[in-house]
Amino acid sequence: MRPFVRADSAFDAPLHDGVMVLNAASGRFHAMDAVGVAVWEELAQPSTLSELVQRLCARFAVSPEECQRDVAA
């Protein structure tokens, strides 16, 4: 399975309460809230799904099953 990592074509800019990500390849913008920002921060380094879920569960009150389901979606 490929590791989860930020796309080379994605660029971010901070917002008041989150972050805006531009996918230069598609021209699409994505606004992220605090949870999205946490995922974005974790994707700064390549991670397996298991590693990503473990780090997110340490940051948020969420079960590993629910976190994995949401991240993999």
Phi, psi and omega per residue, in radians:
M1 nan 2.354 3.112
R2 -1.154 2.518 3.075
P3 -1.242 2.710 3.031
F4 -1.443 2.311 3.134
V5 -2.790 2.741 3.085
R6 -1.112 2.485 3.072
A7 -1.260 2.480 3.106
D8 -1.071 -0.427 -3.110
S9 -1.559 0.109 -3.113
A10 -1.776 2.311 3.137
F11 -2.228 2.478 -3.073
D12 -2.133 2.736 3.064
A13 -2.492 2.350 -3.126
P14 -1.197 2.550 3.010
L15 -2.036 3.017 3.134
H16 -0.944 -0.779 -3.060
D17 -2.243 0.510 -3.135
G18 3.095 -2.534 3.130
V19 -2.578 2.577 3.059
M20 -1.892 2.285 3.136
V21 -2.052 2.271 3.061
L22 -1.845 2.196 2.995
N23 -1.636 1.775 -3.068
A24 -1.121 -0.488 3.136
A25 -1.171 -0.661 -3.105
S26 -1.806 -0.288 -3.080
G27 1.359 0.219 -3.100
R28 -1.684 2.496 3.054
F29 -1.804 2.568 3.079
H30 -2.354 2.152 3.063
A31 -1.611 2.324 -3.108
M32 -2.066 2.428 3.052
D33 -1.503 -2.947 -3.072
A34 -1.024 -0.697 3.132
V35 -1.201 -0.746 3.087
G36 -1.066 -0.669 3.092
V37 -1.099 -0.718 3.121
A38 -1.077 -0.749 3.105
V39 -1.120 -0.790 3.137
W40 -1.012 -0.787 3.114
E41 -1.064 -0.739 -3.135
E42 -1.167 -0.465 -3.122
L43 -1.404 0.063 3.092
A44 -1.118 -0.430 3.071
Q45 -2.175 2.469 3.140
P46 -1.003 2.405 -3.114
S47 -2.508 2.591 2.954
T48 -1.304 2.879 3.083
L49 -1.013 -0.757 -3.133
S50 -1.062 -0.768 3.133
E51 -1.137 -0.747 3.136
L52 -1.099 -0.795 3.120
V53 -1.078 -0.763 3.140
Q54 -1.043 -0.778 -3.126
R55 -1.214 -0.660 3.116
L56 -1.200 -0.656 3.105
C57 -1.121 -0.542 3.092
A58 -1.231 -0.421 -3.111
R59 -1.617 -0.458 -3.037
F60 -2.276 2.695 3.087
A61 -1.447 1.442 -3.112
V62 -2.534 2.547 3.112
S63 -1.317 2.655 3.100
P64 -1.007 -0.631 -3.128
E65 -1.151 -0.805 3.139
E66 -1.168 -0.733 3.132
C67 -1.079 -0.820 -3.122
Q68 -1.095 -0.728 3.128
R69 -1.072 -0.760 -3.120
D70 -1.236 -0.717 -3.125
V71 -1.199 -0.677 -3.090
A72 -1.324 -0.270 -3.096
A73 -1.214 nan nan
